[in-house]
Amino acid sequence: HNIPLDLAAVEAPTNG
């Protein structure tokens, strides 16, 4: 997918 960084967490959430 080609999405902005704003939606980057929506496709592959990174909480660490």
Sequence and secondary structure as in RCSB ss.txt:
>XXXX:A:sequence
HNIPLDLAAVEAPTNG
>XXXX:A:secstr
    GGGHHHHS    
